Amino acid sequence: EAMGVGLPVICSRADGVEQLLGPLAERQVATFGEADAFVRLITAIVCDDSLRRELGAANRQRLAERFSLRAMIEAFERLYLSLDTASGR
């Protein structure tokens, strides 16, 4: 939801998170239990307006390009077409 409205996120490293955030994951993800890492991320984002705007804009763009309804439909269409081709039809 944060990504959809152009905000940065700060979250724990978990399956799928880095894929969702892409190349900017390193600047928004910390390992669970590493409080100092979370503090560094929060401080950087809160104290740096340009970083906050950059991450937010990049998150919104990534979400729109890769995870919007249209992007998901196109991905499924490519998958189905590749399966049809692979089956020899």
KALIN-V575337 format. One record per residue. RES is the residue in three letters. NEAR is the number of other C-alpha atoms within 12 Angstrom. D_CENTER is the distance of its C-alpha to the mean C-alpha in whole Angstrom. Layout:
# KALIN-V575337
RES | NEAR | D_CENTER
RES | NEAR | D_CENTER
This chain:
# KALIN-V575337
GLU | 14 | 11
ALA | 18 | 10
MET | 29 | 7
GLY | 24 | 10
VAL | 19 | 13
GLY | 21 | 11
LEU | 27 | 11
PRO | 37 | 10
VAL | 39 | 9
ILE | 34 | 11
CYS | 29 | 11
SER | 24 | 13
ARG | 24 | 12
ALA | 15 | 12
ASP | 12 | 12
GLY | 13 | 9
VAL | 21 | 7
GLU | 23 | 7
GLN | 19 | 6
LEU | 29 | 3
LEU | 38 | 2
GLY | 23 | 5
PRO | 16 | 8
LEU | 26 | 8
ALA | 27 | 7
GLU | 24 | 11
ARG | 32 | 11
GLN | 37 | 9
VAL | 34 | 10
ALA | 25 | 14
THR | 23 | 16
PHE | 14 | 18
GLY | 13 | 21
GLU | 15 | 21
ALA | 15 | 22
ASP | 13 | 22
ALA | 22 | 19
PHE | 24 | 17
VAL | 20 | 20
ARG | 20 | 19
LEU | 29 | 16
ILE | 23 | 17
THR | 18 | 20
ALA | 22 | 18
ILE | 25 | 16
VAL | 19 | 19
CYS | 14 | 22
ASP | 16 | 20
ASP | 15 | 20
SER | 14 | 19
LEU | 24 | 16
ARG | 27 | 15
ARG | 22 | 15
GLU | 22 | 13
LEU | 35 | 10
GLY | 29 | 10
ALA | 24 | 11
ALA | 31 | 9
ASN | 36 | 6
ARG | 28 | 9
GLN | 24 | 9
ARG | 27 | 6
LEU | 28 | 7
ALA | 22 | 10
GLU | 22 | 11
ARG | 23 | 9
PHE | 24 | 9
SER | 17 | 12
LEU | 13 | 15
ARG | 14 | 17
ALA | 16 | 14
MET | 16 | 15
ILE | 15 | 18
GLU | 16 | 18
ALA | 17 | 17
PHE | 15 | 19
GLU | 14 | 22
ARG | 14 | 22
LEU | 14 | 22
TYR | 15 | 25
LEU | 15 | 26
SER | 14 | 26
LEU | 13 | 27
ASP | 12 | 30
THR | 11 | 31
ALA | 10 | 31
SER | 9 | 33
GLY | 8 | 36
ARG | 9 | 36
